[in-house]
């Protein structure tokens, strides 16, 4: 009965959000569809995981409804124009060149540091040894800023591409960002890159939604499997094809669904509210460097068995940890306000907000996995710095939207 009620509420939320604009890019359509899909897959595999409590179902469903309400208020009385968007950039752009060349010139430093970290590796496989070394060391230090800069470079060059030379610059910038992502030995930066580019292409109506879903699905699947094998997370190279398929499916199922029962275990653990220590960890860490407060806890969460071990707890975990049910239910309302505001401005063709829509597609699509809004405050601050300076203070402010009729088929 609880599952049926959750399904019906989420299905109605998806339908109501879609019928408002008949636009699948409207953020509540994406968010509610995501939760409906993940929960349906969870119900089909429920025997493999611990069951979810009524309180967790309440949080998931209420979060989706209040997210949609927040986006509704942000777009109240707004009618999105149905057109495609391209951009004209007439003048030479020194800041785009700075964004382009700095990560490229810095990549050898990142690679050299990675080689130093793996000099005494135990497995003999570069990425596997690098993953273990980074788990022990924590990060690359100041070189981590270059990975964020590389992402900013890729999305900027995707927006301003006009000719063959521009396409080549974008491909090089994207490949550089992917290289940084590989050296961080995680899938986060690569997913960030893929979803951001797809988001920009979609909101400018460069591609149809069906084609974007197909291309994005293939890219994510190739990245997930390829990097998983390279990092030693999906067994050795000696596995047969059938064995490999079984390992990939088990890994994919745990990544897709394990966070749901993990969050349920977190809710049942009777944690005491921390009143912002989770959501504003990045700000606390900055103050701690100045000696003003005690250092916050680490970003890496403890493992919990669901029954397989996992350490991701859905987007709701930091909100529940800080403010219990109130935070878990009502923070999504403000996230809906944010996404609705960005959607409204992006559909008008403002370059900065077009890029913001693409970037925000990443944390939106990762809600079932973990929070990528507040956990990445430092990353968001860096991206905002580069993009605001480019689109509003450098010659990038000469980027102008060109409007054309949108394709009728989606």
C-alpha positions as CSV (number, residue, x, y, z in Angstrom):
1,X,0.0,0.0,0.0
2,X,2.8,2.4,0.9
3,X,4.5,1.7,-2.4
4,X,1.3,2.2,-4.4
5,X,0.7,5.5,-2.7
6,X,4.3,6.7,-3.3
7,X,4.0,5.6,-7.0
8,X,0.7,7.5,-7.5
9,X,1.9,10.7,-5.8
10,X,5.2,10.8,-7.8
11,X,3.3,9.9,-11.1
12,X,0.9,12.7,-10.5
13,X,3.8,15.1,-9.8
14,X,5.5,14.1,-13.0
15,X,2.3,14.5,-15.0
16,X,1.4,17.9,-13.4
17,X,4.9,19.3,-13.9
18,X,5.0,18.2,-17.5
19,X,1.6,19.4,-18.4
20,X,2.4,22.9,-17.1
21,X,4.8,23.6,-19.9
22,X,4.9,20.3,-21.9
23,X,8.6,20.5,-21.6
24,X,10.7,17.6,-20.3
25,X,13.5,20.0,-19.4
26,X,11.4,21.7,-16.7
27,X,13.3,20.7,-13.6
28,X,10.4,19.2,-11.6
29,X,9.7,16.8,-14.5
30,X,13.3,15.6,-14.3
31,X,13.5,15.4,-10.5
32,X,10.1,13.6,-10.0
33,X,10.7,11.2,-13.0
34,X,14.1,10.4,-11.5
35,X,12.7,9.4,-8.1
36,X,9.8,7.5,-9.7
37,X,12.2,5.5,-11.9
38,X,14.7,4.8,-9.1
39,X,12.0,3.7,-6.7
40,X,10.4,1.4,-9.4
41,X,13.7,-0.3,-10.0
42,X,14.2,-0.6,-6.2
43,X,10.8,-2.3,-5.8
44,X,11.7,-4.7,-8.6
45,X,15.0,-5.5,-6.7
46,X,13.7,-5.1,-3.2
47,X,14.6,-8.6,-2.1
48,X,18.3,-7.8,-2.6
49,X,18.2,-4.9,-0.1
50,X,16.8,-4.0,3.3
51,X,13.3,-2.6,3.1
52,X,12.5,1.1,3.4
53,X,10.6,2.5,6.3
54,X,7.4,4.7,6.0
55,X,9.4,7.7,7.2
56,X,11.9,7.4,4.3
57,X,9.1,7.0,1.8
58,X,7.5,10.2,3.2
59,X,10.8,12.1,2.8
60,X,11.3,10.9,-0.8
61,X,7.8,11.8,-1.9
62,X,7.4,15.0,0.1
63,X,10.8,16.2,-1.2
64,X,9.7,15.7,-4.8
65,X,6.4,17.5,-4.2
66,X,8.0,20.4,-2.5
67,X,10.7,20.6,-5.1
68,X,8.0,21.0,-7.7
69,X,6.2,23.6,-5.6
70,X,9.4,25.6,-5.3
71,X,10.0,25.5,-9.0
72,X,6.4,26.5,-9.6
73,X,6.8,29.6,-7.5
74,X,10.0,30.5,-9.2
75,X,8.3,30.3,-12.6
76,X,4.9,31.7,-11.6
77,X,3.3,33.5,-14.5
78,X,6.2,32.7,-16.7
79,X,5.7,31.4,-20.2
80,X,8.9,30.0,-21.7
81,X,9.5,30.9,-25.3
82,X,9.7,27.9,-27.7
83,X,12.8,28.6,-29.6
84,X,16.3,27.3,-30.1
85,X,19.3,29.3,-29.0
86,X,22.7,29.8,-30.5
87,X,25.3,32.3,-29.5
88,X,27.3,34.9,-31.4
89,X,30.7,36.0,-30.2
90,X,32.4,38.5,-32.4
91,X,35.4,39.9,-30.6
92,X,38.7,38.3,-29.7
93,X,38.4,36.7,-26.3
94,X,41.5,36.7,-24.2
95,X,39.7,35.3,-21.1
96,X,38.4,32.2,-23.0
97,X,42.0,31.6,-24.1
98,X,43.1,31.8,-20.4
99,X,40.4,29.3,-19.5
100,X,41.5,27.1,-22.4
101,X,45.3,27.1,-21.9
102,X,45.7,27.1,-18.1
103,X,44.3,23.6,-17.5
104,X,46.2,22.3,-20.5
105,X,49.5,23.7,-19.3
106,X,48.8,22.5,-15.8
107,X,47.9,19.0,-16.7
108,X,51.6,17.8,-16.8
109,X,51.9,19.0,-13.2
110,X,48.9,16.9,-12.3
111,X,50.2,13.9,-14.1
112,X,53.6,14.2,-12.5
113,X,52.1,14.4,-9.1
114,X,50.0,11.3,-9.9
115,X,53.2,9.4,-11.0
116,X,54.8,10.4,-7.7
117,X,51.9,9.1,-5.7
118,X,52.0,5.7,-7.6
119,X,55.8,5.4,-7.5
120,X,55.6,2.7,-4.8
121,X,52.3,1.2,-5.7
122,X,51.6,-2.4,-4.7
123,X,49.4,-3.6,-7.6
124,X,51.4,-2.3,-10.6
125,X,48.2,-0.9,-12.2
126,X,48.5,2.9,-12.4
127,X,44.9,3.9,-11.8
128,X,44.4,1.3,-9.0
129,X,47.5,2.4,-7.2
130,X,46.5,6.1,-7.7
131,X,43.1,5.4,-6.2
132,X,44.6,3.9,-3.1
133,X,47.2,6.7,-2.8
134,X,44.5,9.4,-3.1
135,X,42.4,7.7,-0.5
136,X,45.4,8.0,1.8
137,X,46.5,11.5,0.8
138,X,43.1,13.0,0.3
139,X,43.7,15.2,-2.7
140,X,46.2,16.8,-5.1
141,X,46.3,20.0,-3.0
142,X,46.1,23.2,-5.0
143,X,46.1,21.3,-8.3
144,X,42.5,20.3,-7.6
145,X,41.5,23.8,-8.6
146,X,42.7,23.1,-12.1
147,X,40.2,20.3,-12.5
148,X,37.3,22.8,-11.8
149,X,38.9,25.3,-14.2
150,X,39.0,22.6,-16.9
151,X,35.3,22.0,-16.4
152,X,34.6,25.7,-16.7
153,X,36.7,25.8,-19.8
154,X,34.8,23.0,-21.4
155,X,31.3,24.4,-20.8
156,X,32.3,27.9,-21.9
157,X,33.8,26.6,-25.2
158,X,30.8,24.5,-25.8
159,X,28.6,27.6,-25.6
160,X,30.7,29.8,-27.8
161,X,31.5,27.3,-30.5
162,X,30.8,28.7,-34.0
163,X,33.0,27.1,-36.6
164,X,35.4,24.1,-37.1
165,X,38.2,25.8,-35.1
166,X,35.7,26.4,-32.2
167,X,34.6,22.8,-32.3
168,X,38.2,21.7,-32.1
169,X,38.9,24.0,-29.1
170,X,35.8,22.6,-27.4
171,X,36.9,19.0,-28.0
172,X,40.4,19.7,-26.6
173,X,38.9,21.5,-23.6
174,X,36.5,18.6,-23.0
175,X,39.3,16.0,-23.3
176,X,41.4,18.0,-20.9
177,X,38.6,18.1,-18.3
178,X,38.1,14.3,-18.8
179,X,41.8,13.8,-18.3
180,X,41.6,15.6,-14.9
181,X,38.6,13.5,-14.1
182,X,40.4,10.3,-14.8
183,X,43.4,11.4,-12.6
184,X,41.0,12.1,-9.7
185,X,40.1,8.3,-10.0
186,X,36.4,9.0,-9.5
187,X,33.4,9.2,-11.8
188,X,32.1,12.5,-10.4
189,X,34.0,14.9,-12.6
190,X,33.3,12.9,-15.7
191,X,29.6,12.7,-14.9
192,X,29.7,16.4,-14.2
193,X,31.2,17.1,-17.6
194,X,28.8,14.7,-19.5
195,X,25.6,16.0,-17.9
196,X,26.6,19.7,-18.1
197,X,27.3,19.4,-21.9
198,X,24.0,17.5,-22.4
199,X,22.1,20.1,-20.3
200,X,23.4,23.0,-22.3
201,X,22.7,21.2,-25.6
202,X,19.2,20.5,-24.4
203,X,18.2,23.9,-23.0
204,X,19.4,25.6,-26.2
205,X,17.4,23.0,-28.2
206,X,20.5,21.9,-30.1
207,X,19.4,18.3,-29.8
208,X,16.2,16.4,-29.2
209,X,15.6,14.9,-25.8
210,X,15.5,11.4,-27.2
211,X,18.9,11.7,-28.9
212,X,20.4,13.4,-25.8
213,X,19.1,10.5,-23.6
214,X,20.6,7.9,-25.9
215,X,23.9,9.7,-26.3
216,X,24.1,10.5,-22.5
217,X,23.2,7.0,-21.6
218,X,25.8,5.4,-23.8
219,X,28.5,7.9,-22.6
220,X,27.7,7.2,-18.9
221,X,27.6,3.5,-19.4
222,X,30.9,3.4,-21.2
223,X,32.5,5.7,-18.6
224,X,31.0,3.7,-15.7
225,X,32.2,0.3,-17.0
226,X,35.5,1.4,-18.5
227,X,36.7,3.4,-15.5
228,X,35.3,0.8,-13.1
229,X,37.4,-1.9,-14.7
230,X,40.5,0.4,-14.9
231,X,40.1,1.2,-11.2
232,X,39.8,-2.4,-10.3
233,X,36.3,-2.0,-9.0
234,X,34.7,-4.6,-11.3
235,X,37.1,-7.6,-11.0
236,X,40.2,-8.5,-12.8
237,X,40.9,-8.6,-16.6
238,X,40.6,-12.4,-16.6
239,X,36.8,-12.5,-16.2
240,X,34.7,-14.1,-18.9
241,X,32.1,-12.0,-20.7
242,X,29.3,-13.5,-18.7
243,X,31.2,-13.0,-15.4
244,X,32.0,-9.4,-16.4
245,X,28.3,-8.7,-17.2
246,X,27.2,-10.1,-13.8
247,X,29.8,-8.0,-11.9
248,X,28.9,-4.9,-13.9
249,X,25.2,-5.4,-13.1
250,X,25.8,-5.9,-9.4
251,X,28.0,-2.8,-9.2
252,X,25.5,-0.8,-11.2
253,X,22.6,-2.0,-9.0
254,X,24.5,-1.1,-5.8
255,X,25.4,2.4,-7.2
256,X,21.8,3.0,-8.3
257,X,19.9,1.6,-5.4
258,X,22.2,1.2,-2.4
259,X,21.9,4.8,-1.2
260,X,18.1,4.4,-0.5
261,X,18.4,1.7,2.2
262,X,21.6,3.4,3.4
263,X,19.6,6.6,4.0
264,X,17.0,4.5,5.8
265,X,19.6,3.1,8.1
266,X,20.8,6.6,8.7
267,X,17.3,7.8,9.6
268,X,16.8,4.8,12.0
269,X,20.1,5.5,13.7
270,X,18.5,8.3,15.8
271,X,21.1,10.9,15.0
272,X,21.1,14.2,16.8
273,X,20.6,17.3,14.6
274,X,23.8,19.2,13.9
275,X,22.2,22.4,12.7
276,X,24.2,23.1,9.6
277,X,27.4,21.2,10.2
278,X,26.7,18.9,7.2
279,X,25.2,21.4,4.7
280,X,27.7,24.1,5.3
281,X,30.8,22.0,5.8
282,X,32.8,23.8,3.1
283,X,32.2,27.2,4.9
284,X,33.2,25.7,8.2
285,X,36.3,24.2,6.6
286,X,37.3,27.6,5.3
287,X,36.8,29.2,8.8
288,X,38.8,26.3,10.3
289,X,41.8,27.1,8.1
290,X,41.7,30.6,9.6
291,X,41.7,29.1,13.1
292,X,38.3,30.4,13.9
293,X,36.5,27.1,14.4
294,X,37.2,23.4,14.9
295,X,37.8,21.5,11.6
296,X,34.6,19.7,10.3
297,X,34.3,16.0,9.7
298,X,35.5,14.5,6.5
299,X,33.5,14.3,3.3
300,X,33.8,10.6,3.0
301,X,30.9,8.9,4.8
302,X,31.2,5.7,6.9
303,X,30.2,2.5,5.2
304,X,26.9,0.8,6.1
305,X,25.7,-2.6,5.0
306,X,22.4,-2.7,3.0
307,X,23.4,-5.6,3.0
308,X,26.3,-4.9,0.7
309,X,28.5,-2.1,2.0
310,X,28.0,1.4,0.7
311,X,28.8,5.0,1.8
312,X,26.3,7.1,-0.1
313,X,23.0,8.1,1.4
314,X,21.0,10.1,-1.2
315,X,20.7,13.9,-1.4
316,X,18.6,14.0,1.8
317,X,21.2,12.8,4.2
318,X,22.9,16.1,5.1
319,X,19.6,17.9,5.3
320,X,18.2,15.2,7.7
321,X,21.4,15.1,9.7
322,X,21.2,18.9,10.2
323,X,17.5,19.5,10.7
324,X,15.8,16.0,10.9
325,X,12.6,15.6,8.9
326,X,12.0,19.3,8.6
327,X,15.3,19.8,6.8
328,X,14.9,16.7,4.6
329,X,11.5,17.7,3.4
330,X,11.9,21.5,3.1
331,X,15.4,22.0,1.7
332,X,14.1,20.5,-1.6
333,X,11.6,23.4,-1.8
334,X,14.5,25.9,-1.9
335,X,16.4,23.7,-4.4
336,X,13.2,23.8,-6.5
337,X,13.2,27.6,-6.3
338,X,16.9,27.6,-7.5
339,X,16.3,25.3,-10.4
340,X,13.1,27.1,-11.4
341,X,14.8,30.4,-11.4
342,X,17.7,29.1,-13.5
343,X,15.3,27.4,-15.9
344,X,13.3,30.7,-16.4
345,X,16.4,32.7,-17.1
346,X,18.1,30.0,-19.3
347,X,15.1,29.7,-21.6
348,X,15.4,33.4,-22.4
349,X,18.9,32.7,-23.8
350,X,21.1,34.5,-21.2
351,X,24.5,32.8,-21.7
352,X,25.4,32.6,-18.0
353,X,22.1,31.0,-17.0
354,X,22.3,28.6,-20.0
355,X,25.6,27.3,-18.6
356,X,24.1,27.3,-15.0
357,X,21.2,25.1,-16.2
358,X,23.7,22.6,-17.7
359,X,25.9,22.5,-14.6
360,X,22.9,22.1,-12.2
361,X,21.7,19.1,-14.2
362,X,24.5,17.2,-12.5
363,X,23.4,17.5,-8.9
364,X,19.8,17.2,-10.0
365,X,20.4,13.9,-11.6
366,X,22.6,12.7,-8.7
367,X,19.9,13.2,-6.0
368,X,19.2,9.5,-5.7
369,X,23.0,9.0,-5.0
370,X,24.2,11.8,-2.8
371,X,24.1,15.5,-2.2
372,X,26.1,17.4,-4.7
373,X,24.7,20.8,-3.9
374,X,26.1,21.6,-0.4
375,X,28.9,19.0,-0.5
376,X,30.3,20.8,-3.5
377,X,30.0,24.4,-2.2
378,X,33.7,25.0,-2.9
379,X,33.4,23.7,-6.4
380,X,30.2,25.8,-7.1
381,X,32.0,28.9,-5.7
382,X,34.9,28.4,-8.1
383,X,32.7,27.8,-11.1
384,X,30.6,30.9,-10.3
385,X,33.8,32.9,-10.0
386,X,35.1,31.9,-13.5
387,X,31.7,32.1,-15.2
388,X,30.6,35.4,-13.7
389,X,33.9,37.0,-14.6
390,X,33.8,35.6,-18.1
391,X,30.2,36.5,-19.0
392,X,29.9,39.8,-17.1
393,X,33.3,41.4,-16.7
394,X,35.6,40.1,-19.5
395,X,35.0,40.2,-23.3
396,X,32.8,37.2,-22.8
397,X,30.0,39.7,-22.1
398,X,29.8,40.2,-25.8
399,X,28.3,36.7,-26.2
400,X,24.8,37.3,-27.5
401,X,21.9,34.9,-28.0
402,X,20.5,34.2,-31.5
403,X,16.9,33.0,-31.5
404,X,15.4,30.6,-34.0
405,X,12.2,28.6,-34.0
406,X,12.5,25.4,-32.0
407,X,12.1,22.0,-33.6
408,X,8.6,20.8,-33.2
409,X,9.6,17.2,-32.4
410,X,11.2,16.4,-29.1
